[in-house]
Amino acid sequence: MTTAPSTHAAVTMLQAVSVTTTGVLPAFLLGALAVQIRGDLNIGPAEMGMAAATLFTVSGVLARPLGGLVQRIGAAKGMVTSATLAAVALAGAGLAPTFALLIVALFVGGLANAMAQPSANLGISRAVNPNRLGLAFGVKQSSIPAASMIAGIAVPVIALAVGWRYAFLLGSLMAIAIAVWAFFSAPGTRPTQPGETPKPDRGTPRGGLVMLSVGAGFAAAAATSLGVFLVDSAVESGMAPGTAGLLFAGAALLGLVIRIVLGLAMDKYPHRSPLVLITNLLALGVIGYLLLALGTSSLLFVLGALLAYGAGWTWPGLVHFAVVRDNRANAATATGVIQTGLSLGAAAGPLLFGLLTAATSYDTAWLAAAVVAALAAVTFTVARRMIRRSRALTAAEIPAATPSTTDHTLTPLEEKR
C-alpha cells in the first residue's frame, strides 16, 4: 500500500527531474544539433561555445540570488517559473533566424536553469526521507544525461528527418506541460513521523562550501564541453552524424544509470565520503578525455566518450547530496552557492573549448579538458580537507555548542567523511 508521504516524495522526485531536465535541455540540444545549426546559421565552433556559455553564465551569475528567492517563495512556484522560462527559451531557439536571437533565447534558458536546481533541491530536501537522499539526488541529477539522451536521439529521429528547429519546438511543448503539472501538483513535504526527532543540520563551513563550488566549476567546465562538442567532434573524426547522435545518447544513458547507482551506494554506505568518490570519478574521467584527444580510431573515440561520460560526468548528484545532506533547512540557498560554480564553469568550459578548437583542433581541446578535470579532482581533495579541519577546530573550541543551521558551523564528522 502506498502511503501519502511516499506519494508526495515520488511526485516531488518526478517534478525535480522534469524541471532540471528542461532547464539544461536548450544547451544540450544545441550541442547535439550542432552540425545542423552551424550549417543553417553559418557559425563555427567558437560561436557554438559562446551560445552555450550564455546560458550557463546567466545561470552562474544568478544562481545564488535566485536560490535565495526560491527559499522564500517555495519549491512549487520555483518549479513553475523555471519550466515556463525553459518553454520560452526552447521556442525562441527553435524560431531564431539569426545567431543573435539564438543568444537571446539561451539567455532566457539561463534564467530557467538558475531556478531549476534550487527549486528541485528544496523540494527534495522537504519531501524525501533522509535515508534516501543519495538515491534521490542520483535520480534527480539524471536530468543532465536525460537531456543529453533526448538531444542525442533528436538527431536521427527529428533533425535529420524534418529539421533541427522542430526538436526545440517539441522541447518547448514538453516544458509547457511540465509547468502546468507543477502548477496543479505542488511538491509535498514529508511529515515528521511519530516519535521521530529531526536531527539538526550540521551545515557546511563557508570556506569549504566556496572551495566545493570552485571544484564543481572546474569539473563542469570539462564535462559541459563534452555535452556541447562531442557530436561535432565525432563527425569531424569521421563518424556519420546519425551514429554520432546515437553515441551521444548511449553515453548519456550510461551516465544516467551510474548516477543512480552511485546515489544508492551513498544510502547504503552513509559514512563513506562522497567527496572522495567524486575525486576518484574525476581521475577516471581524465583518462576518457585523453582517449578522445588521441582521436586515432573510432574505437578509442567511443571508449573515451563512454569513460568521460560514465566517470567524468557522474559526480554532480554526489555534490548536491553532500551539500543538501548537511543543509536541509537551507537547501536552496546552499546549493545556490554550488550552482554558481557549476554554472560559471559550464559557461567558461564550452566558450574556451570552442575558441581553442577554432584556433587549434579538437584533439588539443580534449587534452585541455583532461587537464581541467585533473584540477577539479585536486580541488575537491582540498575542499574535503578544509571541511574536516574546520569541523575539528569547531569541536575542539566549543564542544558543547548546538549546531547552527544558518552560519554553517559544524559538529565533528565521522573519520571516513
N, C-alpha and C positions, 0 to 999 in steps of 0.2 A: 504494500500500500504506500503511495507517495504522500509524504507529509507536506504541509504548507511551507515550512522552511526550505525543504529540498526543492520544491517547485519554484519558489522565489529565487533560489540560488541558480537553478537551471535557466530560468528566463533571463536573469541578470547576465549569466555567462554568455548566452547566445547573443544578447544585445551588445555586450562588450566586444565579442569577436566581430560581429557585423559592423559596428561603428568604427572600430580601429581598422578593419579591412578597407572600408570606403575612404577612411582618412588618408591612407597611403596609396590607394588604387591609382590616382592620377599619375603619380611618379612612376609606378611600375608598368602601367600601360604605355607610358612614354618610352620606357626602356625597351619593352618587348616589341613595340611597333616602330622602333627607331628607323629601320630601313625604309618603311613606307612613309613615315613622317618626314624624314630627311629629303626623300625624293619629291614629295609634294610641296613642301615649304622651302626647298632649296637651301638647306642648312647643313652644317657639318658637326663633327663630334664636340667641338668647343661649344657650339650653341646648344646642343643637347645637354651638356653638362650645366650650362647656365640655366636652362629651363628647370632641370631637376633641383639645382641649387636654390632657385627662387622659392619653391615650395618648402624646402627644409630650412632655409634661412628664416622665413617668416615664422615657421613653427618654433625654431630655436629662440628667436628674439621674444616671442610672445608666450612661450610655454609656461614660464613661471607666473606672469600676471594672470593668464587665463586659468592656470591651475588654481590660483587663489580665488578667482571668480567662481569656478566650479565648486570649490569648497563651500562657498556661500550660497549658491543657487541650487546646489544638489546635482546628483548624477543624472537624474532623468532629464532635466532641462538642458544639461550639458550635452547629453547624447543626441537629443532632438536638434539642437543648434548645430552640432558637428555634422550630422548626417545631411541636414539641409544645405549647409555650406558646401559639402562634398558634392551634392547633386548639382549645385550651380557651377562648381569648378569643372566637373566632368562634362556637363553640357557645353560650357564655354570652350573647353579644349576641343571637343568634337566639332564645334562650329567655327573655330578660329580660322580665318582665311590667311592670316599672317603670323609671323613669329612673334611680333609684339603682342598680339591679342592672346596667343598661347601663353605668354609670360603672365599676362593679367589673370588668366584662368588659373594658372598654377599658384599665383599669389593668393587667390581665394582658397585654393586647396591647402595652402599652408595654414590658414586660419582654421580650417576643418581639422587638420591633423593636430594642431596645437591644443584643441579642446578634446579631441578623441581620447587620447591616452589618460589624462587626469580624470575624465568622466568615467571611463571604464574602470580605472583603478579604484576610484572612490566607491563605485557600485559594488565591485568585488569585495573590497575590504569590509563593507557593511553587510553583505549578504552571505558570504562563504564561511564555512567553519574553519577556524584557524588550522586545524589538522589537514585541511585540503587546499591550503593556499598554493602549495607547489604545483599541484595539478591544475588549479585554477589559472595560474599565470602561464603555465605551459600551454594550456588550451587558448588562453586569451592572446598570447604572443604568437600563436599560429596564424594570426591575422596577416602578418607580413608575408610568410610563404603562401598563404591563401591568396593574397593579392597577386603574388608572383605567378601562382598557378593559373589564376583567371587570365592574367595578362599573357602568359605563355600559350595557353590554349586558344586565346583570341587570335593569335597569328594565323594558324592554318584554317580555323573554323570561320572567322569573321573577316579579318583584314585581307587575306588572300582571296576571299570569295566575293565580298561586297564592298570592302574598303575599310581603312583604319578608323574613320570617323564614327562608323556605326558601333564600334567597340566602346568608345567613350560615351556615346548616347545611351547604349544599353546599361552601362555602368551608372549613368545618371538616374535612369529609371529605378535601378536597384536601390540607390541611395534614397530616393524619394520614398520607396516602400519601407525602408528601414526607419526613416524619420517618422512616418505615420505610425508604425508599430511601436516605436519608443514613446511617442506622444500618448498613445492609448494604453500602454502597458509599462508603467513605471518600474524601475528596478526595486526589488524587495529588500527588506532589512531583516537580517537574521535575529530573531528574538532570543533573549537570554534564557537558557534552559533552567528548570527548577534545580536549585542547589548549586548552580554554576556561578562562580565569581570571576568576572572578566579580569584578565591579567593586565596590569598597567603597561603602556608602551615603554620600551627601552629607549626609543629614539635612536638617531644616528648622529655622531659628532659632526658638527658643521664642517670642519676641515675634511673629514673623511667623506662626507657627502659630496663636497666640491671635487675631491680627487676622483671619486667614483664617476662623477659627471664628465671629468676630463678623460678618464679611461674609456668611458662609453662613447665619447666623441671620436677618439682615435679609432676604436673598433668599428663604429658606424661609418666613418669615412671610407674605410676599406670595403666594408660589406655592402654599402649602398652603391658604390661604384660597380660592384658585381651585379646588382639588380638592374642598373641602368644600362650597362655596356656589355653584358655577357652575350646577348643575341647578336648585336652588331659585330662584336669581336669574333664570334663563332663564324658568322657569314664571311668576314674578311679572311678567316683562316681556311676557307674553302667549303664550309658546311652549307647545305641548302637552307633557305630561310625557314621553311616549314619544320625541318629537322631541328634547327637551332631553337625554334619556339618550343618544340616538344622537350628538348634538353632542358630548357629553362623551367618548364612545368615539372619535369621529372625531378630536377634538383630541388625545386621548391617543395615538392611532395616529401622528399626525403627529409628536408629540414623541418617540415611540419611534424612529421612523426617523431623525430628525435627531440624536438622541443617538448612534446607531450611526455615522452619517456623520461626526460630529464626532470620535469615537474613531478612526476610520480616518484622518482628517486629521492627528491628533496623531502617529500612527505614520509617516505619510508625510513630515511636516514636524517632526521631533523637536526642532529648535532654535527653533520658534515657542513663544511663551509661552501656556500655557493660561489664565493669569490675565488676559491682555489679551483673549482671546476671551470669557472669562466676562463681563468688563466690557461688551463690545460687545453680547453677547446680552441682558444685563440692561437696557441702554439701549433696545434694540428692544422688550423686554417692557414697558417703561414705556408705550410707545405703545399696546400691546394693552390694558393696564389702563385707559388713558384712553378708548379706544373703548368698553370695557364701561361706563365711567362715563357716557358720553353717553346710552346707552340709548334713543335716539330711533327706532331702527328695528331690525328683525330682522337685516338685512344687516350693519349696524355691529356688532351684538352678536356675530354669528357670526365676523366678521373679527377682532374683538377677542379672542374666545376662542381662535381659531387662532393669532394672533400671540402672545398671552400664553403659551399652551402651547408653541408652536413655537420661541419665543426666550426668553421669561421663565422657562421651566421645563425647559430642556435643559442647564443648566450643572452639575448635581450630579456627573455622571460625570467632568467635567473637574476638579472639585475633588478627588475621590478619586484620580484619576490623578496629579495634580500632587503630592499628598502621598505616595502609595504609591511612586511612581517614585523618590523620594529617601529613602524609609524602608522598604525592602523587608524588612529583618530585623525591624523593629518595626512592621509594618503595622497590626496590630490595636490597639496602644497609640496610635500616631499618629492613626489615623483615629477612634479613640475620642474624642480631643480635638475633631476636626472634627465628629463626630456629636453631641457635646454642644451645639455652637452650632446645628447643623441642627435638632436635635430641640426645643431650647428655643424657637427661632424658629418652628418648626412648631406649637408649643403656643401661644405668645403670639399668633401671627397670627390663627388662627381664633377664639380667645377674644375678642380685641379687635375683630375684624371683626364677629363676631356681636353683641356689645354695641353697636357703632357702628350696625350695621344696625337693631337694635331701637329705638335712640334716634333715628335719622335715616332713612336709606334705603340701598338697595343702591348707588345712584349715588354717594353720598358715601363709602361704604365702598370702592368700587373706586378712587375718586380717592385715598383714603388709601393703598391698596395700591400705586398708582403712585409715590407719594412714598417709601414704604418701599423699593421696588425701586430707585429712584434712589439712596437712601442706601447700598444694598448695592453698587451699581456704584462709588460713591466709595470705600467701604471696601476693596474688592478692589484698587483702584488704590493706596491707601495701603499695603496689605499687600505688594504686589509691590515697592514702593519700599523698604519696611523690609527685606525679604528680600535684595534686591540690595545695599543699603547694608551689611548685616551681613556678607554674603559678601565684599564688597570690603574691609572692615575686617579680617576674618579673614585674607584673603590677604596684606594688607599687613603684618600683625603677625607671623604665623607661616607664611611661605611654604613652609617645608619640612615642615610638620606633616602627619601622616596623618589623613584624615577620620575622624571618630568616628561610630559608629552608635548611640551611646547618649546623648550630651549635646547633639545637634542642632547642632554646629558644622559649618561648610560650607566647601567649596572654592569658588573663583570659578565663576560661571556664565556661559555664553555671553551675549553682549550682548542677543540677542533674547529671552532667557528672563527 
